Amino acid sequence: MSGERWLIYALGGGMGHLTRAVALGRAALRRGHRVEVITNSPFAPGLALEAELGEGNVHRLGAELDKHSVRESIERLLDRVRPEVLVVDTFPRGLGGELAPLLPGMKARKVLVHRDLHPDYVERFGLARFVDTFDRLIVPGEPAPFAHHPRAVSTPPWLLLDAGELLDVPTARRTLGVPANEETVPVVAVLACGRPEEVDESAALAERLQHMPGPRAFVRMLSPSATQKLWPALSVMRGIDVLVGAGGYNTVQEARATGTPLVAIAQPRLYDRQALRLRDSERISTLDEALERVGELLRSGTTSCPERPVPSYVNGTHEAVRLIEASLSE
C-alpha cells in the first residue's frame, strides 16, 4: 500500500514508551510509511533518535511541561503533520488526559498500543470509554485489561532490533570494552534507565558487583544518561552473560528474546506492575539479593556467551505494522 503519515505518541517517563515507539517506527518506515514520534522522556534529548527515524521526525517535549502546555504542543503537531494514523502508546486518554478532548473528532485512524495497566488507574479514570474511541488495539505480547476487546489483537513482544541486527559475541564484547584476550571472562551488565534515584542505585550496585568475591567478571553499567552512551542496549545483548535491571517491558522482553539471564528488582510505578512481568527465577528484592543471585549464576558456569545459541526471536513490530495497515482499509 502507499505510504501513510504516522504520528506515534510516546509520552511517559523512562525509556519504555519511547523504545516501543522507535521499534514500531522503524518497522513502519521499512514498509514505506512516513513516521514521526512525540516523546517527553527525560532520556530522549541525549539519544540519536534521528539516526533511526530521520531528521525532523522526532519531537522532544520537556518533561517538566504541564498538561496545558503538552496539549498545546500536541495540537500544533497534529495540525502540522495531519497524520493518517495516530498511534498512542499505553495511555488511551493521554498521559495527563490531554488527548481526551482531541480523539473523538480526529479523522486519523487511531491505534492504541495496549499493555498492562494497574487496575486502580483503569477504574479511576474510566479507561473503558476512552479505549472505545480507538479503531484498533494492539497488545504487544503481554496480558492487558482490554485484551478481549472486539477490536483488540495480540502480537509477539516488540523489540527495537531484529535478531539479525544484533552484534555477534566478539563485536558486542569489544563494544562493551572487554579486551580481546579476555574472551572467557563473563560480562555482567547493569541497566539503568529509570528515575534518577534508581539510576544512582544501579551505579552503587555496579560498584558492589565490581568488587564482590567469587568468579571474576567484567561489570558494565548501561544507561542512556551516562557520559558514554550505549544505545540501544539490545544491540550488545549477545555479549552480556548476566543482565541486572528492573522489570520494565523492554528489559524483560529483550532478555528473554536473547536468552540472557536476568536479575531484576520490580520498581514501583503508578501505572505499570513490574512484579507481574517477572518470573520467580528473575525477581529479587534487595541489592544484597542481587549480589547473591549474580554470584550464583556466575558460579554455575552456564552463562558463557559462546555457549548460548544465536537468538532467533520473532519481532512483533512487523506484525503490528501489517495489522495497522489492514485497519486502514476496513
One Martini backbone bead per residue (centre of mass of N, CA, C, O) as a GRO file, in nm:
protein
  330
    1MET     BB    1   0.102   0.031   0.011
    2SER     BB    2   0.084   0.343   0.056
    3GLY     BB    3   0.220   0.586   0.222
    4GLU     BB    4   0.178   0.692   0.552
    5ARG     BB    5   0.092   0.907   0.811
    6TRP     BB    6   0.268   0.895   1.117
    7LEU     BB    7   0.182   0.922   1.472
    8ILE     BB    8   0.373   0.879   1.776
    9TYR     BB    9   0.271   0.840   2.105
   10ALA     BB   10   0.540   0.868   2.381
   11LEU     BB   11   0.448   0.930   2.671
   12GLY     BB   12   0.686   0.906   2.936
   13GLY     BB   13   0.884   0.774   3.142
   14GLY     BB   14   1.173   0.675   3.057
   15MET     BB   15   1.203   0.407   2.786
   16GLY     BB   16   0.953   0.240   2.699
   17HIS     BB   17   0.781   0.415   2.503
   18LEU     BB   18   1.010   0.501   2.314
   19THR     BB   19   1.107   0.220   2.224
   20ARG     BB   20   0.842   0.126   2.096
   21ALA     BB   21   0.820   0.359   1.893
   22VAL     BB   22   1.083   0.304   1.739
   23ALA     BB   23   1.023   0.015   1.664
   24LEU     BB   24   0.768   0.077   1.498
   25GLY     BB   25   0.890   0.295   1.313
   26ARG     BB   26   1.097   0.118   1.169
   27ALA     BB   27   0.890  -0.081   1.047
   28ALA     BB   28   0.725   0.135   0.890
   29LEU     BB   29   0.951   0.248   0.714
   30ARG     BB   30   1.001  -0.024   0.560
   31ARG     BB   31   0.692   0.016   0.439
   32GLY     BB   32   0.680   0.343   0.352
   33HIS     BB   33   0.636   0.520   0.587
   34ARG     BB   34   0.559   0.816   0.770
   35VAL     BB   35   0.744   0.902   1.069
   36GLU     BB   36   0.643   1.028   1.391
   37VAL     BB   37   0.766   1.141   1.718
   38ILE     BB   38   0.641   1.180   2.056
   39THR     BB   39   0.828   1.302   2.349
   40ASN     BB   40   0.920   1.314   2.729
   41SER     BB   41   1.173   1.185   2.777
   42PRO     BB   42   1.460   1.240   2.965
   43PHE     BB   43   1.645   1.072   2.744
   44ALA     BB   44   1.599   1.192   2.453
   45PRO     BB   45   1.817   1.427   2.415
   46GLY     BB   46   2.073   1.198   2.414
   47LEU     BB   47   1.951   1.065   2.155
   48ALA     BB   48   1.987   0.913   1.824
   49LEU     BB   49   1.688   0.907   1.676
   50GLU     BB   50   1.739   1.009   1.381
   51ALA     BB   51   1.894   0.751   1.286
   52GLU     BB   52   1.608   0.591   1.276
   53LEU     BB   53   1.380   0.836   1.168
   54GLY     BB   54   1.493   1.105   1.102
   55GLU     BB   55   1.496   1.418   1.025
   56GLY     BB   56   1.229   1.581   1.197
   57ASN     BB   57   1.078   1.306   1.351
   58VAL     BB   58   1.148   1.430   1.641
   59HIS     BB   59   0.958   1.517   1.942
   60ARG     BB   60   1.069   1.709   2.216
   61LEU     BB   61   0.949   1.725   2.531
   62GLY     BB   62   0.933   1.857   2.823
   63ALA     BB   63   0.903   1.702   3.131
   64GLU     BB   64   0.787   1.982   3.275
   65LEU     BB   65   0.532   1.998   3.138
   66ASP     BB   66   0.215   2.072   3.134
   67LYS     BB   67  -0.089   1.984   3.025
   68HIS     BB   68  -0.142   2.237   2.856
   69SER     BB   69   0.127   2.240   2.697
   70VAL     BB   70   0.099   1.962   2.576
   71ARG     BB   71  -0.160   2.008   2.421
   72GLU     BB   72  -0.057   2.237   2.243
   73SER     BB   73   0.170   2.074   2.108
   74ILE     BB   74  -0.012   1.854   1.986
   75GLU     BB   75  -0.198   2.033   1.818
   76ARG     BB   76   0.024   2.150   1.638
   77LEU     BB   77   0.125   1.879   1.527
   78LEU     BB   78  -0.140   1.778   1.405
   79ASP     BB   79  -0.174   2.021   1.210
   80ARG     BB   80   0.094   1.967   1.054
   81VAL     BB   81   0.087   1.652   0.991
   82ARG     BB   82  -0.177   1.504   0.941
   83PRO     BB   83  -0.250   1.218   1.025
   84GLU     BB   84  -0.358   0.886   0.933
   85VAL     BB   85  -0.191   0.784   1.191
   86LEU     BB   86  -0.255   0.717   1.540
   87VAL     BB   87  -0.025   0.633   1.795
   88VAL     BB   88  -0.085   0.505   2.128
   89ASP     BB   89   0.096   0.465   2.421
   90THR     BB   90  -0.108   0.307   2.678
   91PHE     BB   91  -0.269   0.603   2.689
   92PRO     BB   92  -0.595   0.670   2.591
   93ARG     BB   93  -0.593   0.987   2.730
   94GLY     BB   94  -0.326   1.023   2.805
   95LEU     BB   95  -0.112   1.096   3.048
   96GLY     BB   96  -0.306   1.374   3.139
   97GLY     BB   97  -0.572   1.386   2.936
   98GLU     BB   98  -0.505   1.551   2.659
   99LEU     BB   99  -0.664   1.355   2.443
  100ALA     BB  100  -0.969   1.341   2.508
  101PRO     BB  101  -1.073   1.601   2.330
  102LEU     BB  102  -0.937   1.496   2.045
  103LEU     BB  103  -1.025   1.206   1.946
  104PRO     BB  104  -1.327   1.210   1.842
  105GLY     BB  105  -1.253   1.431   1.591
  106MET     BB  106  -1.054   1.244   1.457
  107LYS     BB  107  -0.954   1.124   1.136
  108ALA     BB  108  -0.764   0.940   1.224
  109ARG     BB  109  -0.630   0.647   1.273
  110LYS     BB  110  -0.670   0.468   1.580
  111VAL     BB  111  -0.400   0.346   1.795
  112LEU     BB  112  -0.349   0.108   2.060
  113VAL     BB  113  -0.100   0.041   2.287
  114HIS     BB  114  -0.174  -0.251   2.480
  115ARG     BB  115  -0.103  -0.278   2.819
  116ASP     BB  116  -0.033  -0.299   3.124
  117LEU     BB  117  -0.251  -0.193   3.397
  118HIS     BB  118  -0.358  -0.058   3.666
  119PRO     BB  119  -0.667  -0.102   3.800
  120ASP     BB  120  -0.695   0.174   3.943
  121TYR     BB  121  -0.651   0.342   3.686
  122VAL     BB  122  -0.877   0.227   3.513
  123GLU     BB  123  -1.110   0.308   3.712
  124ARG     BB  124  -1.061   0.609   3.783
  125PHE     BB  125  -1.064   0.694   3.448
  126GLY     BB  126  -1.241   0.526   3.261
  127LEU     BB  127  -1.096   0.368   3.011
  128ALA     BB  128  -1.314   0.225   2.843
  129ARG     BB  129  -1.422   0.481   2.688
  130PHE     BB  130  -1.145   0.542   2.547
  131VAL     BB  131  -1.094   0.277   2.401
  132ASP     BB  132  -1.350   0.311   2.205
  133THR     BB  133  -1.197   0.535   2.015
  134PHE     BB  134  -1.053   0.297   1.891
  135ASP     BB  135  -0.982   0.100   1.603
  136ARG     BB  136  -0.716  -0.024   1.749
  137LEU     BB  137  -0.579  -0.296   1.939
  138ILE     BB  138  -0.243  -0.356   2.054
  139VAL     BB  139  -0.091  -0.650   2.193
  140PRO     BB  140   0.259  -0.676   2.306
  141GLY     BB  141   0.296  -0.977   2.468
  142GLU     BB  142   0.080  -0.909   2.705
  143PRO     BB  143  -0.120  -0.859   2.941
  144ALA     BB  144  -0.453  -0.694   2.934
  145PRO     BB  145  -0.750  -0.547   3.018
  146PHE     BB  146  -0.847  -0.525   2.681
  147ALA     BB  147  -0.779  -0.799   2.516
  148HIS     BB  148  -1.110  -0.867   2.455
  149HIS     BB  149  -1.159  -0.672   2.263
  150PRO     BB  150  -1.296  -0.655   1.944
  151ARG     BB  151  -1.024  -0.461   1.854
  152ALA     BB  152  -0.826  -0.676   1.956
  153VAL     BB  153  -0.471  -0.763   1.912
  154SER     BB  154  -0.205  -0.991   1.908
  155THR     BB  155   0.148  -0.996   1.963
  156PRO     BB  156   0.447  -1.017   1.974
  157PRO     BB  157   0.698  -0.888   2.101
  158TRP     BB  158   0.874  -0.586   2.113
  159LEU     BB  159   1.160  -0.488   1.917
  160LEU     BB  160   1.412  -0.280   1.808
  161LEU     BB  161   1.552  -0.547   1.707
  162ASP     BB  162   1.652  -0.775   1.510
  163ALA     BB  163   1.833  -1.056   1.523
  164GLY     BB  164   2.023  -0.973   1.269
  165GLU     BB  165   2.121  -0.689   1.429
  166LEU     BB  166   2.300  -0.819   1.614
  167LEU     BB  167   2.577  -0.850   1.767
  168ASP     BB  168   2.826  -1.028   1.797
  169VAL     BB  169   3.009  -1.139   2.047
  170PRO     BB  170   3.286  -0.999   1.994
  171THR     BB  171   3.166  -0.716   1.926
  172ALA     BB  172   3.007  -0.672   2.184
  173ARG     BB  173   3.247  -0.691   2.381
  174ARG     BB  174   3.410  -0.465   2.253
  175THR     BB  175   3.190  -0.245   2.298
  176LEU     BB  176   3.207  -0.302   2.622
  177GLY     BB  177   3.536  -0.320   2.680
  178VAL     BB  178   3.653  -0.600   2.615
  179PRO     BB  179   3.917  -0.774   2.593
  180ALA     BB  180   4.024  -1.003   2.359
  181ASN     BB  181   4.194  -1.181   2.590
  182GLU     BB  182   3.889  -1.211   2.763
  183GLU     BB  183   3.672  -1.437   2.654
  184THR     BB  184   3.607  -1.596   2.947
  185VAL     BB  185   3.493  -1.342   3.069
  186PRO     BB  186   3.231  -1.232   3.214
  187VAL     BB  187   2.930  -1.028   3.170
  188VAL     BB  188   2.797  -0.758   3.365
  189ALA     BB  189   2.489  -0.583   3.330
  190VAL     BB  190   2.373  -0.256   3.422
  191LEU     BB  191   2.051  -0.130   3.401
  192ALA     BB  192   1.985   0.238   3.362
  193CYS     BB  193   1.633   0.390   3.309
  194GLY     BB  194   1.509   0.557   3.534
  195ARG     BB  195   1.511   0.709   3.792
  196PRO     BB  196   1.752   0.885   3.941
  197GLU     BB  197   1.764   0.700   4.198
  198GLU     BB  198   1.793   0.436   4.029
  199VAL     BB  199   2.056   0.505   3.892
  200ASP     BB  200   2.218   0.532   4.153
  201GLU     BB  201   2.165   0.244   4.250
  202SER     BB  202   2.299   0.106   4.007
  203ALA     BB  203   2.581   0.222   4.052
  204ALA     BB  204   2.621   0.091   4.329
  205LEU     BB  205   2.590  -0.199   4.231
  206ALA     BB  206   2.821  -0.203   4.026
  207GLU     BB  207   3.039  -0.156   4.240
  208ARG     BB  208   2.984  -0.414   4.406
  209LEU     BB  209   3.022  -0.617   4.174
  210GLN     BB  210   3.323  -0.546   4.114
  211HIS     BB  211   3.396  -0.646   4.439
  212MET     BB  212   3.309  -0.925   4.443
  213PRO     BB  213   3.329  -1.228   4.530
  214GLY     BB  214   3.465  -1.459   4.310
  215PRO     BB  215   3.410  -1.463   4.006
  216ARG     BB  216   3.522  -1.319   3.740
  217ALA     BB  217   3.413  -0.985   3.614
  218PHE     BB  218   3.258  -0.776   3.394
  219VAL     BB  219   3.138  -0.447   3.467
  220ARG     BB  220   2.848  -0.285   3.325
  221MET     BB  221   2.701   0.032   3.266
  222LEU     BB  222   2.373   0.095   3.131
  223SER     BB  223   2.302   0.433   3.011
  224PRO     BB  224   2.140   0.708   2.858
  225SER     BB  225   2.289   0.915   3.086
  226ALA     BB  226   2.561   0.862   3.015
  227THR     BB  227   2.847   0.964   2.883
  228GLN     BB  228   2.871   0.666   2.770
  229LYS     BB  229   2.677   0.566   2.524
  230LEU     BB  230   2.451   0.267   2.491
  231TRP     BB  231   2.249   0.265   2.199
  232PRO     BB  232   2.111  -0.005   2.209
  233ALA     BB  233   2.141  -0.264   2.431
  234LEU     BB  234   2.051  -0.495   2.241
  235SER     BB  235   2.302  -0.499   2.050
  236VAL     BB  236   2.488  -0.638   2.310
  237MET     BB  237   2.349  -0.896   2.438
  238ARG     BB  238   2.544  -1.131   2.340
  239GLY     BB  239   2.780  -1.008   2.549
  240ILE     BB  240   2.587  -1.093   2.785
  241ASP     BB  241   2.553  -1.294   3.083
  242VAL     BB  242   2.432  -1.066   3.285
  243LEU     BB  243   2.126  -0.906   3.372
  244VAL     BB  244   2.066  -0.593   3.542
  245GLY     BB  245   1.742  -0.476   3.669
  246ALA     BB  246   1.426  -0.434   3.588
  247GLY     BB  247   1.056  -0.480   3.501
  248GLY     BB  248   1.047  -0.381   3.227
  249TYR     BB  249   0.947  -0.446   2.921
  250ASN     BB  250   1.219  -0.432   2.759
  251THR     BB  251   1.408  -0.583   2.944
  252VAL     BB  252   1.253  -0.851   2.949
  253GLN     BB  253   1.219  -0.908   2.642
  254GLU     BB  254   1.521  -0.898   2.568
  255ALA     BB  255   1.621  -1.124   2.751
  256ARG     BB  256   1.436  -1.352   2.642
  257ALA     BB  257   1.502  -1.337   2.337
  258THR     BB  258   1.831  -1.387   2.406
  259GLY     BB  259   1.887  -1.564   2.671
  260THR     BB  260   1.927  -1.367   2.919
  261PRO     BB  261   2.007  -1.347   3.225
  262LEU     BB  262   1.786  -1.227   3.489
  263VAL     BB  263   1.812  -0.952   3.729
  264ALA     BB  264   1.527  -0.821   3.920
  265ILE     BB  265   1.369  -0.520   4.019
  266ALA     BB  266   1.062  -0.418   4.120
  267GLN     BB  267   0.936  -0.122   4.036
  268PRO     BB  268   0.757   0.142   4.122
  269ARG     BB  269   0.434   0.224   3.967
  270LEU     BB  270   0.148   0.377   3.866
  271TYR     BB  271   0.084   0.168   3.605
  272ASP     BB  272   0.291  -0.046   3.645
  273ARG     BB  273   0.357  -0.419   3.689
  274GLN     BB  274   0.653  -0.564   3.731
  275ALA     BB  275   0.611  -0.823   3.905
  276LEU     BB  276   0.427  -0.973   3.688
  277ARG     BB  277   0.658  -0.997   3.465
  278LEU     BB  278   0.817  -1.168   3.659
  279ARG     BB  279   0.997  -1.425   3.742
  280ASP     BB  280   1.118  -1.600   3.999
  281SER     BB  281   1.411  -1.631   3.866
  282GLU     BB  282   1.434  -1.296   3.837
  283ARG     BB  283   1.342  -1.210   4.120
  284ILE     BB  284   1.424  -0.938   4.336
  285SER     BB  285   1.460  -0.703   4.633
  286THR     BB  286   1.774  -0.664   4.673
  287LEU     BB  287   2.106  -0.597   4.654
  288ASP     BB  288   2.203  -0.847   4.803
  289GLU     BB  289   2.041  -1.044   4.625
  290ALA     BB  290   2.179  -0.966   4.363
  291LEU     BB  291   2.460  -1.061   4.436
  292GLU     BB  292   2.386  -1.356   4.488
  293ARG     BB  293   2.261  -1.424   4.207
  294VAL     BB  294   2.503  -1.355   4.032
  295GLY     BB  295   2.698  -1.549   4.167
  296GLU     BB  296   2.544  -1.807   4.095
  297LEU     BB  297   2.558  -1.776   3.787
  298LEU     BB  298   2.868  -1.772   3.764
  299ARG     BB  299   2.924  -2.047   3.915
  300SER     BB  300   2.756  -2.235   3.718
  301GLY     BB  301   2.864  -2.192   3.405
  302THR     BB  302   2.591  -2.092   3.212
  303THR     BB  303   2.694  -1.784   3.087
  304SER     BB  304   2.844  -1.841   2.836
  305CYS     BB  305   2.827  -1.696   2.536
  306PRO     BB  306   2.928  -1.923   2.330
  307GLU     BB  307   2.687  -2.126   2.440
  308ARG     BB  308   2.482  -1.954   2.318
  309PRO     BB  309   2.241  -1.917   2.115
  310VAL     BB  310   2.122  -1.790   1.844
  311PRO     BB  311   1.896  -1.573   1.797
  312SER     BB  312   1.521  -1.631   1.687
  313TYR     BB  313   1.320  -1.409   1.703
  314VAL     BB  314   1.009  -1.247   1.711
  315ASN     BB  315   0.905  -0.936   1.580
  316GLY     BB  316   0.602  -0.769   1.647
  317THR     BB  317   0.615  -0.507   1.467
  318HIS     BB  318   0.546  -0.627   1.188
  319GLU     BB  319   0.259  -0.717   1.256
  320ALA     BB  320   0.157  -0.443   1.351
  321VAL     BB  321   0.179  -0.298   1.081
  322ARG     BB  322  -0.013  -0.485   0.924
  323LEU     BB  323  -0.261  -0.429   1.105
  324ILE     BB  324  -0.275  -0.128   1.049
  325GLU     BB  325  -0.307  -0.145   0.747
  326ALA     BB  326  -0.571  -0.312   0.752
  327SER     BB  327  -0.741  -0.090   0.907
  328LEU     BB  328  -0.745   0.121   0.666
  329SER     BB  329  -0.953  -0.078   0.487
  330GLU     BB  330  -1.219  -0.101   0.685
   0.00000   0.00000   0.00000
